Amino acid sequence: MRPWSPCAVITPSFRLSFPTFPRGQARSRSVLVHPHHRLFRRRALAVSLLSCVFSASPAWADAATDLDQVVVTATRTAQTQDQALAAITVIAREEIERLQPGSLPDLLTGRAGISMANNGGPGKSTSVFLRGTESDHVLVLVDGVKIGSATSGGASLQDIPVEQIERVEIVRGPFSSLYGSEAIGGVIQIFTRRPQGTFTPSASAAVGSENTQRFAAGLSGTSQDESRGGWYVVNAAHENTDGINAYRGTRNFDPDKDGYRNSSLTLQGGMRFSERWDADLRAFRAEGHNEYDGSVNNEADTVQQVVGGRVRYVPSERAKFTASVGTSADLSENFLDGAYSSTFDTRRELGSLQADIGVASGLLTLGFDWLGDEVDSNTDYERDRRINRGVFGQWQQAFGTQSLQASVRRDDDSQFGGKTTGSVLWGWDFTDELRLGASYGTAFKAPTFNELYFPGYGNPDLGPENSRSVELSLRGEHGWGTWSLNAFETKIDDLIAFDASLGDMGGPNNIDRARIRGVEAVAGVTWWDWNLRTSLTWLDPVNDGDNASHGNVLPRRAKQSGRIDADRRFGRFSAGASVTGAGERYDNLTNTTRLAGYGLADFRAGYAISDAWSVQATLRNAFDKRYETAALYNQPGRTWLLTVRYQPVVR
């Protein structure tokens, strides 16, 4: 295995960095790898340190293996997944195509630390609870750009088509010390499609239950010259479904099927000007139309849009400087039976400067972030703009068999003032196969515009919600596979809750608390040529406030959840199955509305007609189970999807 070197510089795969070469060719230098030695590599560390001190030859010449998946979200720098001290789940494009999920929320369901709540099927509002925290306590990024609504506080993951996704990184734990507001439960970063070779077309078409139709087509390419040249991606997708009847309550306003459609486009391009300079531009837009049940609104036109650009300068093997800008939009126009009702548009502008500098045998990262939020609505908010500026620093270092990651950040918000957060992560490879880890971190969540300024409800005196978390972890890597255990506790203070004592009608106030404990178990093994992966989560998310709900389970979080995936190839054939499940949960703070636990089984099969053409069939919820993740909102029964895919093999 390739040893870690504190001088090492490598280029991650296409999915994560500026690509100038087709897969399989030698990598050129691009980004500093942080100084955590690879897991279970005690002897190799001493050798690499000596080679760095006594040799001028570049350590980056060693090629990364397929096991060295490069991730960036946990440190804002490149590292292999087994170097990371944080708890990370990575979902690559190959897995997305194999599983054929109906949506991004379907892809995330059952992953370690994740609970989901959906309001009635495809395209409907979906909440993601990461490690038992609130649905707006998870930071969502698309290609490094923050997305989400500044009015409601959540990100519309259901509107990001899986056909546009190359890779998803889920980092669990507090990361405000690197990213600022919202990262109390963790960070989900979505990377859009990347080039696969010098010239690669692709296309797919699918039909399924409820008159579902899905189409996608793309074209990408990259220069063969690894020292200079360009790359590009164009990818379009469309989805349409009749859906299901979203709401089944006694006040069912419109008991018919509630459809959903989504059209999306990704445009990307970049240029490597020399060994030291490169730049790229990315744009993603998804337009959706959603039907649902309601007495005020029952239709919505939505837009999710991300535009970003980056310039990177690498003057030496031990320094990298990056400047990036971006903008995101979460737009929604609502209607009742075709008549216009309301507009809630959020636009975010972002800028970032980051320096990664090798100092002795460590890596120092310094950065500055700027974020401007703006709300445009037919509702008259008292204030519709705010600005946040953040400065942060991070140190990464290996000490023999131990590794350290420490970071601190100061945010200055034009609404509530300053906030300082920090985190420390430690790992110890006490054998060649086992790593022990521990961490402590603080995080915060800024109040939304609805909580601050919504007419007749908002409270402009609100401060941020604050958290502190501790975690212990144990990871193993063996000949038969890998596994990890993570135990954590998060305490959240100043939670925003309704306070009846405010004004005549009451309003939001920083009066609540929560205490969340949990254990996550993840394993991946190969057994009789079957690839088996499992994620299990046990949670104890309780209300810790001084109120009538003290000690109750937080709403819509399942105490137990999990997922098992099994896949195998038989020549040109492939077969697989997934089992996902969740224990009981409650739909309200008082724990009087109970939702039963459930288990679902999905089956899939595929056949490679040729090197470029394949056909896949997926049966979801095969046993037609009835279940709810939010009270009175239906979920799809048994559904099927048949897909034909054209994707030439990249050689």
C-alpha positions as CSV (number, residue, x, y, z in Angstrom):
1,M,0.0,0.0,0.0
2,R,1.2,3.5,-0.8
3,P,2.6,5.2,2.4
4,W,1.6,8.6,3.5
5,S,4.1,11.4,3.0
6,P,3.9,14.8,4.6
7,C,5.2,16.2,1.3
8,A,2.8,14.4,-0.9
9,V,0.8,16.1,-3.6
10,I,-1.7,14.2,-5.7
11,T,-4.7,14.8,-8.0
12,P,-8.0,13.3,-7.0
13,S,-10.2,11.6,-9.5
14,F,-12.4,13.5,-12.0
15,R,-15.2,13.5,-9.5
16,L,-13.4,15.9,-7.2
17,S,-10.9,18.1,-9.0
18,F,-9.8,19.7,-12.3
19,P,-9.4,16.8,-14.7
20,T,-7.0,16.9,-17.7
21,F,-6.6,13.2,-18.5
22,P,-8.8,10.2,-19.0
23,R,-9.1,7.6,-16.2
24,G,-6.2,5.2,-16.0
25,Q,-3.4,7.7,-17.0
26,A,-0.9,9.0,-14.6
27,R,-2.0,11.7,-12.3
28,S,-0.4,15.2,-12.3
29,R,0.0,17.2,-9.2
30,S,-2.9,19.4,-8.2
31,V,-3.8,19.6,-4.5
32,L,-2.1,19.1,-1.2
33,V,-3.1,16.0,0.6
34,H,-3.4,16.6,4.3
35,P,-0.9,15.0,6.6
36,H,-2.8,12.1,8.1
37,H,-1.1,8.8,7.3
38,R,-3.2,6.1,5.8
39,L,-5.1,4.0,8.3
40,F,-3.1,1.1,9.8
41,R,0.3,2.2,8.4
42,R,2.6,2.7,11.3
43,R,5.8,1.5,9.8
44,A,5.3,3.3,6.5
45,L,5.0,6.6,8.3
46,A,8.6,6.6,9.5
47,V,9.9,5.7,6.0
48,S,7.9,8.5,4.4
49,L,9.1,11.1,6.9
50,L,12.7,10.2,6.2
51,S,12.2,10.2,2.5
52,C,10.6,13.7,2.7
53,V,13.6,15.0,4.7
54,F,16.5,13.4,2.7
55,S,15.1,13.2,-0.8
56,A,14.0,15.9,-3.2
57,S,12.1,13.5,-5.4
58,P,8.3,14.1,-5.4
59,A,6.3,11.6,-3.4
60,W,3.2,12.4,-5.6
61,A,4.5,10.1,-8.3
62,D,2.9,7.1,-6.5
63,A,-0.4,6.4,-8.1
64,A,-3.5,6.1,-5.9
65,T,-5.3,2.8,-5.9
66,D,-9.0,2.2,-6.3
67,L,-9.3,1.9,-2.5
68,D,-7.9,5.4,-2.0
69,Q,-11.2,7.2,-2.5
70,V,-10.4,10.9,-2.4
71,V,-12.8,13.0,-0.3
72,V,-12.8,16.8,0.4
73,T,-15.7,17.7,2.6
74,A,-14.4,16.7,6.0
75,T,-11.4,19.0,5.9
76,R,-11.9,21.3,2.8
77,T,-8.7,19.6,1.6
78,A,-8.1,16.4,-0.4
79,Q,-7.6,13.2,1.6
80,T,-8.3,9.5,1.1
81,Q,-11.4,8.2,2.8
82,D,-9.4,6.0,5.2
83,Q,-7.2,8.9,6.2
84,A,-10.3,10.9,7.4
85,L,-10.8,11.2,11.1
86,A,-14.5,12.2,10.7
87,A,-17.3,9.7,10.0
88,I,-17.9,9.8,6.3
89,T,-20.2,8.0,3.8
90,V,-19.4,8.2,0.1
91,I,-21.9,7.3,-2.6
92,A,-20.3,7.1,-6.0
93,R,-21.9,7.2,-9.5
94,E,-21.4,3.5,-10.0
95,E,-23.5,2.8,-6.9
96,I,-26.2,5.3,-7.9
97,E,-26.6,3.5,-11.3
98,R,-26.6,0.1,-9.6
99,L,-29.3,1.0,-7.1
100,Q,-31.5,3.0,-9.5
101,P,-33.0,5.2,-6.7
102,G,-36.2,7.1,-7.4
103,S,-34.7,10.3,-6.0
104,L,-31.9,11.7,-3.9
105,P,-33.8,11.1,-0.7
106,D,-34.3,7.5,-1.7
107,L,-30.6,7.2,-2.2
108,L,-29.9,8.6,1.3
109,T,-32.6,6.5,3.1
110,G,-31.1,4.2,5.7
111,R,-27.6,5.6,5.6
112,A,-25.7,5.8,8.8
113,G,-27.1,8.6,11.0
114,I,-29.9,9.6,8.6
115,S,-33.7,9.7,9.2
116,M,-36.1,10.8,6.5
117,A,-39.6,12.3,6.6
118,N,-41.5,12.7,3.3
119,N,-44.8,14.4,2.7
120,G,-46.4,12.2,0.1
121,G,-44.1,10.6,-2.5
122,P,-42.0,11.8,-5.4
123,G,-41.1,15.5,-5.4
124,K,-42.9,16.3,-2.2
125,S,-41.2,18.1,0.7
126,T,-38.6,15.9,2.4
127,S,-36.8,16.5,5.6
128,V,-33.4,15.0,6.4
129,F,-32.5,14.5,10.1
130,L,-28.7,13.9,10.5
131,R,-27.7,12.3,13.8
132,G,-31.1,13.3,15.3
133,T,-30.6,17.0,14.8
134,E,-33.2,19.3,13.2
135,S,-33.8,19.2,9.5
136,D,-32.2,22.6,9.1
137,H,-29.2,21.5,11.1
138,V,-27.5,19.9,8.1
139,L,-25.5,22.0,5.6
140,V,-26.0,21.0,2.0
141,L,-23.5,22.0,-0.7
142,V,-23.6,21.4,-4.5
143,D,-20.1,21.5,-5.9
144,G,-18.9,23.6,-2.9
145,V,-21.8,26.1,-3.1
146,K,-24.2,26.3,-0.2
147,I,-27.9,25.8,-1.2
148,G,-31.2,26.0,0.6
149,S,-34.0,28.3,1.6
150,A,-33.2,31.3,3.9
151,T,-36.9,31.5,4.7
152,S,-37.7,27.9,5.7
153,G,-34.1,26.9,6.5
154,G,-34.1,23.6,4.6
155,A,-32.6,22.4,1.3
156,S,-35.0,20.9,-1.3
157,L,-33.0,17.6,-1.9
158,Q,-36.1,16.1,-3.6
159,D,-35.5,18.6,-6.5
160,I,-32.0,17.5,-7.3
161,P,-32.2,14.7,-9.9
162,V,-30.0,11.6,-9.3
163,E,-29.2,11.6,-13.1
164,Q,-27.2,14.8,-12.4
165,I,-25.2,13.4,-9.5
166,E,-21.7,12.0,-9.8
167,R,-21.0,11.6,-6.1
168,V,-22.3,12.3,-2.6
169,E,-20.2,12.8,0.5
170,I,-22.0,12.7,3.9
171,V,-19.9,13.9,6.8
172,R,-21.5,13.3,10.2
173,G,-20.7,15.5,13.2
174,P,-20.3,19.2,14.0
175,F,-18.5,21.2,11.2
176,S,-19.3,24.8,11.8
177,S,-15.6,25.4,12.5
178,L,-15.0,24.9,8.8
179,Y,-18.3,25.9,7.2
180,G,-20.2,28.2,9.6
181,S,-24.0,28.0,10.2
182,E,-26.1,24.9,9.9
183,A,-23.5,22.2,10.2
184,I,-24.6,20.9,13.6
185,G,-25.6,17.4,12.5
186,G,-23.1,17.4,9.6
187,V,-22.6,18.2,5.9
188,I,-24.0,16.7,2.7
189,Q,-22.0,17.6,-0.4
190,I,-23.3,16.7,-3.8
191,F,-21.0,16.7,-6.8
192,T,-22.6,17.0,-10.3
193,R,-21.5,14.8,-13.2
194,R,-17.8,14.8,-14.2
195,P,-15.9,13.9,-17.4
196,Q,-15.2,10.2,-17.9
197,G,-12.7,10.3,-20.8
198,T,-11.4,12.3,-23.8
199,F,-14.8,12.2,-25.5
200,T,-17.7,10.3,-23.9
201,P,-21.4,10.5,-24.8
202,S,-24.0,8.9,-22.5
203,A,-27.8,8.5,-22.5
204,S,-30.5,6.6,-20.6
205,A,-34.3,6.2,-20.8
206,A,-36.5,4.7,-18.2
207,V,-40.2,3.9,-17.8
208,G,-42.0,2.7,-14.7
209,S,-45.0,2.7,-12.3
210,E,-47.4,5.6,-12.1
211,N,-46.6,6.6,-15.7
212,T,-43.0,7.5,-14.6
213,Q,-40.7,8.5,-17.4
214,R,-37.0,9.5,-17.0
215,F,-34.6,10.6,-19.8
216,A,-31.0,11.7,-19.7
217,A,-28.3,12.5,-22.2
218,G,-24.8,13.9,-21.8
219,L,-21.5,14.6,-23.5
220,S,-18.2,15.2,-21.8
221,G,-14.6,15.3,-22.7
222,T,-11.1,16.2,-21.5
223,S,-7.7,16.9,-23.0
224,Q,-5.1,14.1,-23.0
225,D,-2.4,16.6,-22.2
226,E,-2.0,16.4,-18.4
227,S,0.1,19.6,-18.1
228,R,-2.4,21.9,-19.9
229,G,-5.8,21.6,-21.7
230,G,-9.5,21.8,-21.0
231,W,-12.5,19.8,-20.1
232,Y,-16.3,20.1,-20.4
233,V,-19.6,18.5,-19.4
234,V,-23.1,18.9,-20.7
235,N,-25.8,16.8,-19.1
236,A,-29.6,17.2,-19.4
237,A,-32.3,15.2,-17.7
238,H,-36.1,15.1,-17.5
239,E,-38.4,13.2,-15.2
240,N,-42.2,13.0,-15.1
241,T,-44.5,11.0,-12.9
242,D,-48.2,10.9,-12.1
243,G,-47.2,10.2,-8.5
244,I,-49.6,9.1,-5.7
245,N,-52.3,10.8,-3.6
246,A,-50.1,12.6,-1.2
247,Y,-52.4,13.2,1.8
248,R,-54.9,10.7,3.3
249,G,-56.3,12.7,6.2
250,T,-60.0,13.3,6.8
251,R,-59.5,16.8,5.4
252,N,-58.2,15.4,2.0
253,F,-58.6,18.6,-0.1
254,D,-58.1,16.9,-3.4
255,P,-58.1,13.0,-3.3
256,D,-56.3,12.4,-6.6
257,K,-52.8,11.7,-7.7
258,D,-50.3,14.4,-7.1
259,G,-47.8,14.5,-10.0
260,Y,-44.3,15.8,-10.3
261,R,-42.0,16.8,-13.1
262,N,-38.4,18.0,-13.2
263,S,-36.1,19.2,-16.0
264,S,-32.5,19.9,-15.3
265,L,-29.3,20.9,-17.0
266,T,-25.6,20.8,-16.0
267,L,-22.9,22.8,-17.8
268,Q,-19.3,22.7,-16.7
269,G,-15.9,23.5,-18.2
270,G,-12.4,24.1,-17.1
271,M,-8.9,24.8,-18.3
272,R,-5.4,24.0,-17.0
273,F,-3.2,26.8,-18.2
274,S,0.0,25.4,-16.8
275,E,1.3,23.1,-14.1
276,R,0.6,25.9,-11.6
277,W,-2.7,27.5,-12.8
278,D,-6.2,26.1,-13.5
279,A,-9.7,27.4,-13.4
280,D,-13.2,26.0,-13.9
281,L,-16.9,27.1,-14.2
282,R,-20.0,25.1,-13.2
283,A,-23.7,25.7,-13.6
284,F,-26.6,23.6,-12.6
285,R,-30.4,24.3,-12.9
286,A,-33.4,22.2,-12.1
287,E,-36.9,23.4,-12.8
288,G,-39.8,21.5,-11.2
289,H,-43.6,21.5,-11.0
290,N,-45.1,19.9,-8.0
291,E,-48.7,19.0,-7.2
292,Y,-49.9,18.4,-3.6
293,D,-52.9,18.6,-1.3
294,G,-53.8,21.8,0.5
295,S,-56.4,24.5,1.1
296,V,-54.1,27.5,0.7
297,N,-51.8,26.1,-2.1
298,N,-51.8,22.9,-4.0
299,E,-49.2,23.5,-6.8
300,A,-45.7,24.9,-6.9
301,D,-43.2,25.8,-9.6
302,T,-39.7,25.5,-8.2
303,V,-36.1,26.2,-9.3
304,Q,-32.9,25.0,-7.8
305,Q,-29.9,26.8,-9.4
306,V,-26.2,26.8,-8.6
307,V,-23.4,28.7,-10.5
308,G,-19.8,28.7,-9.4
309,G,-16.3,29.3,-10.5
310,R,-12.8,28.7,-9.1
311,V,-9.2,29.7,-9.8
312,R,-6.4,27.7,-8.3
313,Y,-2.7,28.5,-8.1
314,V,-0.2,25.8,-7.0
315,P,3.3,27.5,-6.8
316,S,4.9,24.5,-5.2
317,E,4.3,21.0,-3.9
318,R,3.7,22.5,-0.4
319,A,1.3,25.3,-1.2
320,K,-2.0,25.8,-2.9
321,F,-4.2,28.9,-3.1
322,T,-7.8,28.8,-4.2
323,A,-10.3,31.6,-4.9
324,S,-13.9,30.7,-5.6
325,V,-17.2,32.5,-6.1
326,G,-20.7,31.2,-6.5
327,T,-24.4,31.9,-6.3
328,S,-27.4,29.7,-5.5
329,A,-31.1,30.2,-5.9
330,D,-34.1,28.4,-4.2
331,L,-37.2,29.8,-6.0
332,S,-40.8,28.9,-5.4
333,E,-44.0,30.2,-6.8
334,N,-47.2,28.7,-5.3
335,F,-50.7,28.3,-6.7
336,L,-54.1,27.2,-5.7
337,D,-56.0,25.5,-8.5
338,G,-53.9,27.4,-11.0
339,A,-54.3,30.8,-9.4
340,Y,-51.2,32.6,-8.2
341,S,-50.8,32.6,-4.4
342,S,-47.3,33.5,-3.2
343,T,-43.6,33.8,-4.0
344,F,-40.7,32.8,-1.7
345,D,-37.4,33.2,-3.5
346,T,-34.0,32.9,-1.8
347,R,-30.7,33.9,-3.5
348,R,-27.3,33.4,-2.0
349,E,-24.0,34.9,-3.1
350,L,-20.8,33.4,-1.9
351,G,-17.1,34.0,-2.1
352,S,-14.1,32.2,-0.6
353,L,-10.3,32.5,-0.3
354,Q,-8.3,29.5,0.9
355,A,-4.6,28.8,1.4
356,D,-3.3,25.3,2.1
357,I,0.4,25.5,3.2
358,G,2.7,22.6,4.2
359,V,4.5,23.6,7.4
360,A,7.1,21.1,8.6
361,S,5.2,17.8,8.6
362,G,1.8,19.4,9.0
363,L,-0.8,21.2,6.8
364,L,-2.1,24.6,7.7
365,T,-5.3,25.8,6.1
366,L,-6.4,29.4,6.4
367,G,-9.5,30.8,4.8
368,F,-12.1,33.6,4.5
369,D,-15.8,33.0,3.5
370,W,-18.4,35.6,2.5
371,L,-22.1,34.9,2.3
372,G,-25.0,37.2,1.4
373,D,-28.6,36.1,1.7
374,E,-31.5,37.8,0.0
375,V,-35.2,37.1,0.1
376,D,-37.7,38.2,-2.6
377,S,-41.3,37.5,-1.7
378,N,-44.8,39.0,-2.0
379,T,-44.7,38.7,1.8
380,D,-43.3,41.9,3.3
381,Y,-40.4,41.0,5.5
382,E,-39.0,43.7,7.8
383,R,-35.5,42.9,6.5
384,D,-34.7,40.9,3.4
385,R,-30.9,40.9,3.3
386,R,-28.1,39.9,5.6
387,I,-24.3,39.2,5.3
388,N,-22.1,36.8,7.1
389,R,-18.3,36.9,7.0
390,G,-16.2,34.1,8.4
391,V,-12.5,33.4,8.9
392,F,-11.2,30.0,9.8
393,G,-8.0,28.1,10.4
394,Q,-7.2,24.4,10.5
395,W,-4.1,22.3,11.4
396,Q,-3.6,18.7,10.4
397,Q,-0.7,16.7,11.7
398,A,0.5,13.1,12.2
399,F,2.5,12.1,15.2
400,G,3.8,8.6,14.7
401,T,0.7,6.4,14.9
402,Q,-1.5,9.3,15.9
403,S,-3.3,11.9,13.8
404,L,-4.8,15.3,14.8
405,Q,-7.2,17.7,13.1
406,A,-8.0,21.0,14.8
407,S,-9.9,23.9,13.5
408,V,-11.4,27.2,14.7
409,R,-13.7,29.7,13.0
410,R,-15.1,33.2,13.7
411,D,-18.3,34.2,12.0
412,D,-19.7,37.8,12.0
413,D,-23.3,38.0,11.0
414,S,-25.0,41.3,10.3
415,Q,-28.1,40.1,12.1
416,F,-27.0,38.6,15.4
417,G,-23.3,39.5,15.7
418,G,-20.3,37.2,16.2
419,K,-20.0,33.5,16.9
420,T,-16.8,31.4,17.5
421,T,-16.8,27.6,16.9
422,G,-14.1,25.0,17.1
423,S,-13.4,21.3,16.8
424,V,-10.6,18.7,17.6
425,L,-10.4,15.2,16.0
426,W,-7.9,12.6,17.1
427,G,-7.0,9.2,15.8
428,W,-4.7,6.4,17.0
429,D,-3.7,3.4,14.8
430,F,-3.0,1.2,17.8
431,T,-2.6,-1.9,15.6
432,D,-2.1,-2.4,11.9
433,E,-5.8,-3.1,11.5
434,L,-7.6,-0.9,14.1
435,R,-8.0,2.8,14.6
436,L,-9.4,4.4,17.8
437,G,-10.8,8.0,17.4
438,A,-12.2,10.7,19.5
439,S,-13.5,14.2,18.8
440,Y,-15.1,17.3,20.3
441,G,-16.8,20.1,18.4
442,T,-19.1,23.1,18.7
443,A,-21.5,24.3,16.1
444,F,-24.3,26.8,15.5
445,K,-27.4,27.5,13.4
446,A,-28.4,31.0,12.4
447,P,-32.2,31.8,12.7
448,T,-34.1,31.8,9.4
449,F,-35.8,34.9,7.9
450,N,-39.2,33.3,8.8
451,E,-38.2,33.0,12.4
452,L,-36.8,36.5,12.4
453,Y,-39.0,38.7,10.3
454,F,-42.2,36.9,9.1
455,P,-45.0,39.4,9.6
456,G,-47.0,38.7,12.7
457,Y,-44.7,35.9,13.8
458,G,-41.0,36.6,13.6
459,N,-38.8,37.6,16.5
460,P,-35.8,39.9,15.4
461,D,-34.1,39.4,18.8
462,L,-33.4,35.7,18.2
463,G,-29.9,34.5,18.5
464,P,-28.2,31.4,17.0
465,E,-28.9,27.8,18.2
466,N,-25.7,26.3,19.7
467,S,-24.4,22.8,20.1
468,R,-21.5,20.8,21.5
469,S,-20.7,17.2,20.6
470,V,-18.4,14.5,21.7
471,E,-17.7,11.3,19.8
472,L,-15.7,8.0,20.1
473,S,-15.0,5.8,17.2
474,L,-13.4,2.5,16.3
475,R,-12.5,1.4,12.7
476,G,-11.1,-1.8,11.3
477,E,-9.8,-2.9,8.0
478,H,-9.2,-6.7,7.4
479,G,-8.8,-9.0,4.5
480,W,-12.6,-9.7,4.5
481,G,-13.7,-6.1,4.6
482,T,-14.0,-2.9,6.6
483,W,-16.2,-1.8,9.6
484,S,-16.7,1.2,11.9
485,L,-18.5,2.0,15.1
486,N,-19.2,5.6,16.2
487,A,-20.8,6.6,19.5
488,F,-21.7,10.2,20.0
489,E,-23.6,12.7,22.2
490,T,-24.9,16.1,21.0
491,K,-26.4,18.8,23.3
492,I,-28.2,21.7,21.7
493,D,-29.0,24.9,23.6
494,D,-31.0,27.9,22.6
495,L,-33.2,25.9,20.3
496,I,-35.8,28.0,18.7
497,A,-39.3,27.1,19.8
498,F,-42.7,28.7,20.0
499,D,-43.1,30.9,23.0
500,A,-46.7,31.8,23.9
501,S,-45.5,34.6,26.2
502,L,-44.3,36.7,23.3
503,G,-46.8,39.4,22.3
504,D,-50.5,38.8,21.7
505,M,-50.1,35.7,19.5
506,G,-46.7,34.3,20.7
507,G,-43.7,33.6,18.5
508,P,-40.3,31.9,18.2
509,N,-37.8,32.2,21.0
510,N,-34.5,30.6,22.1
511,I,-36.0,28.6,24.9
512,D,-35.6,24.9,24.1
513,R,-32.9,22.3,24.5
514,A,-32.2,18.8,23.1
515,R,-29.9,15.9,24.1
516,I,-29.1,13.3,21.4
517,R,-27.1,10.1,21.9
518,G,-26.4,7.6,19.2
519,V,-24.4,4.7,17.9
520,E,-23.7,4.0,14.2
521,A,-22.4,0.8,12.8
522,V,-21.1,0.5,9.2
523,A,-19.6,-2.6,7.5
524,G,-18.6,-3.6,4.0
525,V,-17.6,-7.2,3.2
526,T,-17.2,-9.5,0.2
527,W,-18.6,-13.0,0.8
528,W,-18.9,-15.7,-1.9
529,D,-18.5,-13.0,-4.5
530,W,-21.4,-11.0,-3.0
531,N,-20.6,-7.4,-2.1
532,L,-22.4,-6.7,1.2
533,R,-22.8,-3.3,2.8
534,T,-24.7,-2.4,5.9
535,S,-25.5,0.7,8.0
536,L,-27.3,0.6,11.3
537,T,-28.1,3.5,13.6
538,W,-29.4,3.6,17.2
539,L,-30.6,7.0,18.4
540,D,-31.9,8.5,21.6
541,P,-33.1,12.0,20.6
542,V,-34.9,13.6,23.5
543,N,-36.3,17.0,24.3
544,D,-34.3,18.4,27.2
545,G,-36.1,21.7,27.6
546,D,-38.0,22.9,30.7
547,N,-41.4,22.3,29.3
548,A,-44.2,19.8,29.2
549,S,-42.4,17.7,26.5
550,H,-39.3,17.2,28.6
551,G,-37.9,13.7,28.0
552,N,-40.1,13.1,25.0
553,V,-38.6,11.8,21.7
554,L,-37.9,14.5,19.1
555,P,-40.5,14.4,16.3
556,R,-40.1,12.3,13.2
557,R,-36.8,10.7,14.3
558,A,-36.7,6.9,14.4
559,K,-34.8,5.4,17.2
560,Q,-33.6,2.6,15.0
561,S,-32.9,2.7,11.3
562,G,-30.7,0.8,8.9
563,R,-29.9,-0.4,5.4
564,I,-28.4,-3.6,3.9
565,D,-27.3,-3.8,0.3
566,A,-26.2,-7.0,-1.4
567,D,-25.0,-7.2,-5.1
568,R,-23.2,-9.8,-7.3
569,R,-22.2,-10.1,-10.9
570,F,-22.7,-13.3,-12.9
571,G,-20.8,-12.6,-16.2
572,R,-23.0,-10.1,-18.1
573,F,-25.8,-10.4,-15.5
574,S,-26.0,-8.6,-12.2
575,A,-28.4,-9.0,-9.3
576,G,-29.0,-7.3,-6.0
577,A,-31.3,-6.4,-3.2
578,S,-31.7,-3.7,-0.6
579,V,-33.5,-3.9,2.7
580,T,-34.2,-0.6,4.5
581,G,-36.1,-0.1,7.8
582,A,-36.9,2.2,10.6
583,G,-38.3,1.8,14.1
584,E,-41.3,3.6,15.4
585,R,-41.3,7.4,15.7
586,Y,-43.6,10.2,16.9
587,D,-45.0,12.9,14.7
588,N,-45.4,15.6,17.4
589,L,-43.6,17.0,20.4
590,T,-46.1,15.6,22.9
591,N,-45.5,12.0,21.5
592,T,-49.2,11.4,21.2
593,T,-49.1,10.6,17.4
594,R,-47.2,7.4,16.9
595,L,-45.9,6.2,13.5
596,A,-45.2,2.5,13.3
597,G,-41.9,1.1,12.3
598,Y,-41.5,-0.5,8.9
599,G,-39.2,-2.6,6.7
600,L,-38.9,-2.4,2.9
601,A,-37.3,-4.7,0.3
602,D,-36.1,-3.7,-3.1
603,F,-34.8,-6.0,-5.8
604,R,-32.8,-5.2,-9.0
605,A,-31.2,-7.0,-11.9
606,G,-29.1,-5.9,-14.9
607,Y,-27.8,-7.2,-18.1
608,A,-24.8,-5.8,-20.2
609,I,-25.9,-6.2,-23.8
610,S,-22.5,-4.9,-24.9
611,D,-19.6,-2.8,-23.6
612,A,-21.8,0.3,-24.1
613,W,-25.4,-0.9,-23.8
614,S,-27.1,-2.2,-20.7
615,V,-30.6,-2.8,-19.4
616,Q,-31.7,-2.7,-15.7
617,A,-34.9,-3.5,-13.9
618,T,-35.8,-2.4,-10.3
619,L,-38.6,-3.4,-8.1
620,R,-39.0,-1.1,-5.1
621,N,-41.1,-1.9,-2.0
622,A,-41.5,-5.3,-3.4
623,F,-43.9,-6.6,-0.8
624,D,-46.2,-3.5,-1.1
625,K,-45.8,-2.3,2.5
626,R,-47.9,0.6,3.8
627,Y,-46.0,3.0,6.0
628,E,-45.7,6.6,6.9
629,T,-42.7,8.8,7.7
630,A,-44.9,11.8,8.4
631,A,-48.4,11.4,9.8
632,L,-51.3,11.2,7.2
633,Y,-48.9,11.4,4.2
634,N,-48.9,8.4,1.9
635,Q,-45.8,6.6,0.6
636,P,-45.5,4.7,-2.6
637,G,-46.5,1.1,-2.7
638,R,-44.9,-1.5,-5.0
639,T,-43.2,0.3,-7.9
640,W,-41.0,-0.8,-10.8
641,L,-38.6,0.9,-13.2
642,L,-37.0,-0.4,-16.4
643,T,-33.9,1.5,-17.7
644,V,-31.9,1.2,-20.9
645,R,-28.5,2.9,-20.6
646,Y,-25.8,3.8,-23.2
647,Q,-22.5,4.4,-21.6
648,P,-19.3,3.5,-23.5
649,V,-16.5,2.0,-21.5
650,V,-13.7,4.5,-20.9
651,R,-10.3,2.9,-21.6
